[in-house]
């Protein structure tokens, strides 16, 4: 279960890095008067990845609690 939890948390951290980079790209493109559509899409993808990883953390946590209930 630790592997699932570690993987999900790693996904959340990676999504945060992606969101930061995409946000920076968005600001730079807007400042230059360039198109921002790709940067906005990248921000939304990072957000979706973060949400999915957070859901996996919750599932892994719920499963661990269930496992502990079964063992006890």
ABEGO torsion letter per residue (X at the ends): XAAAAAAAAAAAAAAAAAAAAAAAAAAAAAAAGBBAAAAAAAAAAAAAAAAAAAAAAAAAAAAAAAAAAAAX
